[in-house]
Amino acid sequence: MGGMNRISDTQFQPDWLSLREPADHAARAPELLREAVSLMAPGTRVVDLGSGTGSTARAFAAAGFETMSWRFLDTDESHLQVAKARHPAADCAMCSVENVQALPLEDAGFVTTSALLDLMSAAWADALAKRLAAASIPFYAALSFDGRMEWDPGLPADSDIVQAFNRHQRGAKGGQVAMGPDAAVQTAQAFEANGFEVRLADSAWHLGPDDAALQAEFVAGVAVAAAEAGETQAESWAEARRRTVNHTALVVGHRDLLAIPDGPPAETLREPRR
């Protein structure tokens, strides 16, 4: 997991994932989470792409939904070790999500991901939509960055930094041009073109002084990305921003997406739960 906030190498680490998890759980659009679960029967095999340490499964459990069977896919062995320790019944597999056709979805009744879409390309989203459409598998993708960052109080350089960060997000990642802040909309278009009914909902982070540690790490990662995109103010901006985290409110925009296939459900899906 990490999409918008896999913004520096250190932020792939479990410590970063743990730091951001409470904000992620608070931000998820509850109506989309409930609707996703309504499509699952007890025991449905859920495949989580780029699972990290299993935060998506914990978000479902925190909302009172624990009867699905999870398969976690990630390229980081340390993430999967944590995921297995916290979810012993889960099936964990080292697996790149980049090759859609190679994803182990044969027994899947549902596919999820969190904070991943903005790292992927529009071609990848279209390939995933086509594969899931062929098997009538629903798709739930949470916490895709949408380009918004708003600090209160603001600093003069905020706008320039955000523009640079968004340029970086739309750059090449893993050999593909990432969708970046356009991920939720472009993915929705890909799934709609393949016959899915798509819902989008806001899932912005709303951070305050109690989230100072998360704000500080977030600012550090944003500055690295902005500097890589050519923003010369990035270092001085980060120093100024870090001095404000104990009295600043920050909104970071995300979108959640639920794509429901047109046609009969996959074999592992049954009637919606009431």
RODO-2510 file (C-alpha; in nm, 4 decimals, decimal comma):
residues 274
     n   res          X          Y          Z
     1     m     0,0000     0,0000     0,0000
     2     g     0,1170     0,3542    -0,0404
     3     g    -0,0033     0,5203    -0,3582
     4     m    -0,0105     0,8882    -0,2918
     5     n     0,2212     0,8533    -0,0021
     6     r     0,4781     0,6173    -0,1419
     7     i     0,6623     0,9415    -0,2014
     8     s     1,0075     0,8455    -0,0839
     9     d     1,1894     0,5169    -0,0401
    10     t     1,1654     0,5328     0,3390
    11     q     0,7876     0,5562     0,3174
    12     f     0,7588     0,2048     0,1819
    13     q     0,8618     0,0902     0,5284
    14     p     0,6212    -0,0626     0,7828
    15     d     0,6803     0,2288     1,0234
    16     w     0,5393     0,4733     0,7674
    17     l     0,2473     0,2439     0,6922
    18     s     0,1688     0,2164     1,0641
    19     l     0,1931     0,5933     1,1071
    20     r    -0,0553     0,6656     0,8312
    21     e    -0,2990     0,3813     0,9016
    22     p    -0,5238     0,5665     1,1528
    23     a    -0,5623     0,8574     0,9089
    24     d    -0,6364     0,6155     0,6262
    25     h    -0,9027     0,4341     0,8272
    26     a    -1,0665     0,7600     0,9338
    27     a    -1,0663     0,8895     0,5757
    28     r    -1,2260     0,5938     0,3959
    29     a    -1,5715     0,6761     0,2631
    30     p    -1,7986     0,4700     0,4916
    31     e    -2,0813     0,4449     0,2400
    32     l    -1,8563     0,2858    -0,0234
    33     l    -1,7068     0,0489     0,2330
    34     r    -2,0564    -0,0631     0,3358
    35     e    -2,1624    -0,1073    -0,0247
    36     a    -1,8510    -0,3102    -0,1030
    37     v    -1,9229    -0,5423     0,1855
    38     s    -2,2865    -0,5780     0,0780
    39     l    -2,1563    -0,7487    -0,2365
    40     m    -1,9645    -1,0130    -0,0405
    41     a    -2,0931    -1,3353     0,1060
    42     p    -1,9164    -1,4821     0,4113
    43     g    -1,5987    -1,6522     0,2993
    44     t    -1,5585    -1,4524    -0,0215
    45     r    -1,1975    -1,4612    -0,1386
    46     v    -1,0722    -1,1012    -0,1456
    47     v    -0,7445    -1,0335    -0,3270
    48     d    -0,5721    -0,7162    -0,2042
    49     l    -0,3274    -0,5667    -0,4559
    50     g    -0,0184    -0,4019    -0,3085
    51     s    -0,1430    -0,5020     0,0338
    52     g     0,1425    -0,3699     0,2451
    53     t     0,0909    -0,4960     0,5986
    54     g    -0,2813    -0,5661     0,5502
    55     s    -0,4353    -0,2296     0,6304
    56     t    -0,7306    -0,2829     0,3971
    57     a    -0,8284    -0,5994     0,5825
    58     r    -0,8020    -0,4144     0,9129
    59     a    -1,0210    -0,1353     0,7777
    60     f    -1,2887    -0,3903     0,6934
    61     a    -1,2534    -0,5502     1,0368
    62     a    -1,2702    -0,2133     1,2138
    63     a    -1,5982    -0,1483     1,0339
    64     g    -1,7303    -0,4802     1,1628
    65     f    -1,6753    -0,6920     0,8516
    66     e    -1,4484    -0,9888     0,9183
    67     t    -1,5942    -1,2885     0,7385
    68     m    -1,4081    -1,2594     0,4087
    69     s    -1,0976    -1,4634     0,3194
    70     w    -0,7944    -1,2527     0,2289
    71     r    -0,5081    -1,2972    -0,0156
    72     f    -0,2387    -1,0312     0,0215
    73     l    -0,0166    -0,9535    -0,2788
    74     d     0,2915    -0,7375    -0,2322
    75     t     0,6492    -0,7188    -0,3570
    76     d     0,7934    -0,6445    -0,0108
    77     e     0,8635    -0,9501     0,2025
    78     s     0,8837    -0,7448     0,5230
    79     h     0,5324    -0,6109     0,4596
    80     l     0,3969    -0,9610     0,4064
    81     q     0,5669    -1,0896     0,7214
    82     v     0,3849    -0,8243     0,9245
    83     a     0,0612    -0,8973     0,7402
    84     k     0,0887    -1,2701     0,8113
    85     a     0,1637    -1,2088     1,1785
    86     r    -0,1421    -0,9868     1,2126
    87     h    -0,3673    -1,1982     0,9883
    88     p    -0,2569    -1,5606     1,0310
    89     a    -0,5424    -1,6986     0,8205
    90     a    -0,4547    -1,4850     0,5197
    91     d    -0,2815    -1,6177     0,2111
    92     c     0,0296    -1,4023     0,1493
    93     a     0,2128    -1,4037    -0,1834
    94     m     0,5154    -1,2150    -0,3117
    95     c     0,3783    -1,0770    -0,6348
    96     s     0,4172    -0,7687    -0,8521
    97     v     0,0843    -0,6110    -0,9396
    98     e     0,2175    -0,4588    -1,2617
    99     n     0,1398    -0,7606    -1,4816
   100     v    -0,2395    -0,7794    -1,4644
   101     q    -0,2612    -1,1080    -1,6521
   102     a    -0,0296    -1,2782    -1,4006
   103     l    -0,2297    -1,1781    -1,0920
   104     p    -0,3561    -1,4862    -0,9025
   105     l    -0,7281    -1,4108    -0,9274
   106     e    -0,8596    -1,7536    -1,0251
   107     d    -1,0636    -1,8019    -0,7063
   108     a    -1,1242    -1,4334    -0,6351
   109     g    -1,4708    -1,3012    -0,5617
   110     f    -1,3547    -0,9460    -0,4986
   111     v    -1,0413    -0,7360    -0,5641
   112     t    -0,9293    -0,4459    -0,3457
   113     t    -0,6415    -0,2047    -0,3202
   114     s    -0,5514     0,1029    -0,1172
   115     a    -0,3312     0,3998    -0,2071
   116     l    -0,2047     0,2244    -0,5186
   117     l    -0,3877     0,3522    -0,8268
   118     d    -0,1938     0,6790    -0,8461
   119     l     0,1260     0,4800    -0,9010
   120     m    -0,0212     0,2842    -1,1901
   121     s    -0,0810     0,3718    -1,5552
   122     a    -0,4050     0,4214    -1,7441
   123     a    -0,3160     0,1150    -1,9532
   124     w    -0,2851    -0,0897    -1,6343
   125     a    -0,6267     0,0286    -1,5144
   126     d    -0,7814    -0,0652    -1,8496
   127     a    -0,6183    -0,4102    -1,8422
   128     l    -0,7430    -0,4701    -1,4877
   129     a    -1,0945    -0,3576    -1,5823
   130     k    -1,0978    -0,5971    -1,8773
   131     r    -0,9780    -0,8916    -1,6684
   132     l    -1,2246    -0,8276    -1,3858
   133     a    -1,5076    -0,7719    -1,6334
   134     a    -1,4410    -1,1121    -1,7925
   135     a    -1,4909    -1,2761    -1,4516
   136     s    -1,7564    -1,0343    -1,3189
   137     i    -1,5393    -0,9467    -1,0180
   138     p    -1,6118    -0,6205    -0,8287
   139     f    -1,3289    -0,3818    -0,7474
   140     y    -1,2843    -0,1494    -0,4483
   141     a    -0,9929     0,0971    -0,4496
   142     a    -0,9501     0,3351    -0,1573
   143     l    -0,7358     0,6406    -0,0924
   144     s    -0,6228     0,7418    -0,4401
   145     f    -0,4575     1,0851    -0,4214
   146     d    -0,6494     1,3492    -0,6187
   147     g    -0,4031     1,6389    -0,6265
   148     r    -0,5306     1,8422    -0,3307
   149     m    -0,3188     1,9611    -0,0381
   150     e    -0,4456     2,2469     0,1750
   151     w    -0,2691     2,3815     0,4834
   152     d    -0,4212     2,6238     0,7327
   153     p    -0,2442     2,8523     0,7939
   154     g    -0,0823     2,8554     0,4519
   155     l     0,2692     2,9432     0,3412
   156     p     0,3546     3,1365     0,0223
   157     a     0,5302     2,8388    -0,1357
   158     d     0,2507     2,5854    -0,0743
   159     s     0,0976     2,6179    -0,4207
   160     d     0,4309     2,5816    -0,6012
   161     i     0,5181     2,2759    -0,3954
   162     v     0,1836     2,1087    -0,4666
   163     q     0,2169     2,1752    -0,8391
   164     a     0,5661     2,0245    -0,8401
   165     f     0,4521     1,7254    -0,6383
   166     n     0,1667     1,6612    -0,8794
   167     r     0,4069     1,6753    -1,1737
   168     h     0,6187     1,4163    -0,9974
   169     q     0,3142     1,1963    -0,9368
   170     r     0,2360     1,1954    -1,3089
   171     g     0,5899     1,0873    -1,3964
   172     a     0,7334     0,7490    -1,4840
   173     k     0,7226     0,4923    -1,2045
   174     g     0,8354     0,1347    -1,2542
   175     g     0,8605     0,1839    -1,6299
   176     q     0,5080     0,3217    -1,6714
   177     v     0,3632     0,6729    -1,6752
   178     a     0,1616     0,6968    -1,3558
   179     m    -0,1925     0,8330    -1,3449
   180     g    -0,1007     1,0330    -1,0352
   181     p    -0,3762     1,2731    -0,9213
   182     d    -0,5945     1,1634    -1,2140
   183     a    -0,6008     0,8012    -1,0973
   184     a    -0,9518     0,7759    -0,9565
   185     v    -1,1163     0,9491    -1,2524
   186     q    -0,9148     0,7615    -1,5154
   187     t    -0,9733     0,4286    -1,3440
   188     a    -1,3459     0,5035    -1,3206
   189     q    -1,3494     0,5738    -1,6938
   190     a    -1,1668     0,2478    -1,7674
   191     f    -1,4110     0,0424    -1,5618
   192     e    -1,7167     0,2211    -1,7016
   193     a    -1,5896     0,1517    -2,0546
   194     n    -1,5787    -0,2172    -1,9610
   195     g    -1,9364    -0,2302    -1,8381
   196     f    -1,8992    -0,1562    -1,4666
   197     e    -2,1195     0,0712    -1,2623
   198     v    -1,8748     0,2974    -1,0791
   199     r    -1,9104     0,4991    -0,7594
   200     l    -1,6607     0,7620    -0,6435
   201     a    -1,6485     0,9215    -0,2985
   202     d    -1,4267     1,1653    -0,1128
   203     s    -1,1792     1,0131     0,1340
   204     a    -0,9557     1,3078     0,2205
   205     w    -0,7213     1,3059     0,5145
   206     h    -0,8131     1,5754     0,7696
   207     l    -0,5080     1,6173     0,9910
   208     g    -0,4492     1,8479     1,2850
   209     p    -0,1911     1,9094     1,5579
   210     d    -0,2610     1,5660     1,7068
   211     d    -0,1241     1,4249     1,3801
   212     a     0,2005     1,6216     1,3983
   213     a     0,4229     1,3153     1,3471
   214     l     0,2309     1,2123     1,0367
   215     q     0,2317     1,5684     0,9061
   216     a     0,6089     1,5922     0,9524
   217     e     0,6765     1,2678     0,7647
   218     f     0,4302     1,3640     0,4940
   219     v     0,5980     1,7030     0,4466
   220     a     0,9389     1,5348     0,4200
   221     g     0,8161     1,3037     0,1456
   222     v     0,6381     1,5788    -0,0443
   223     a     0,9547     1,7895    -0,0378
   224     v     1,1650     1,5039    -0,1786
   225     a     0,9229     1,4532    -0,4657
   226     a     0,8891     1,8258    -0,5340
   227     a     1,2671     1,8637    -0,5437
   228     e     1,2927     1,5733    -0,7871
   229     a     1,0398     1,7573    -1,0035
   230     g     1,2668     2,0642    -1,0088
   231     e     1,1157     2,2782    -0,7342
   232     t     1,4043     2,4808    -0,5859
   233     q     1,2048     2,5922    -0,2796
   234     a     1,1414     2,2376    -0,1612
   235     e     1,4032     2,2210     0,1155
   236     s     1,3309     2,5634     0,2652
   237     w     0,9564     2,4984     0,2390
   238     a     0,9925     2,1690     0,4246
   239     e     1,1914     2,3347     0,7034
   240     a     0,9237     2,6030     0,7425
   241     r     0,6402     2,3502     0,7253
   242     r     0,7936     2,1225     0,9883
   243     r     0,7946     2,4164     1,2291
   244     t     0,4172     2,4514     1,1863
   245     v     0,2960     2,0930     1,2386
   246     n     0,1943     2,1503     1,6002
   247     h    -0,0561     2,4209     1,5049
   248     t    -0,1553     2,3447     1,1451
   249     a    -0,4566     2,1784     0,9844
   250     l    -0,3895     1,9820     0,6674
   251     v    -0,6307     1,8338     0,4136
   252     v    -0,4901     1,5819     0,1651
   253     g    -0,7380     1,4868    -0,1036
   254     h    -0,8153     1,1238    -0,1866
   255     r    -1,0958     0,9437    -0,3663
   256     d    -1,2418     0,5985    -0,3057
   257     l    -1,3809     0,3941    -0,5945
   258     l    -1,6195     0,1008    -0,6145
   259     a    -1,6746    -0,0703    -0,9508
   260     i    -1,9652    -0,3158    -0,9774
   261     p    -1,9701    -0,5457    -1,2827
   262     d    -2,2642    -0,5628    -1,5175
   263     g    -2,3914    -0,9182    -1,5259
   264     p    -2,4004    -1,2205    -1,2981
   265     p    -2,1481    -1,2266    -1,0143
   266     a    -1,8410    -1,4440    -1,0096
   267     e    -1,8782    -1,7973    -0,8788
   268     t    -1,7520    -1,7030    -0,5339
   269     l    -2,0031    -1,4197    -0,4971
   270     r    -2,3506    -1,4822    -0,3663
   271     e    -2,6488    -1,2718    -0,2603
   272     p    -2,5667    -0,9399    -0,0865
   273     r    -2,5569    -0,9509     0,2906
   274     r    -2,8284    -0,7596     0,4716
***
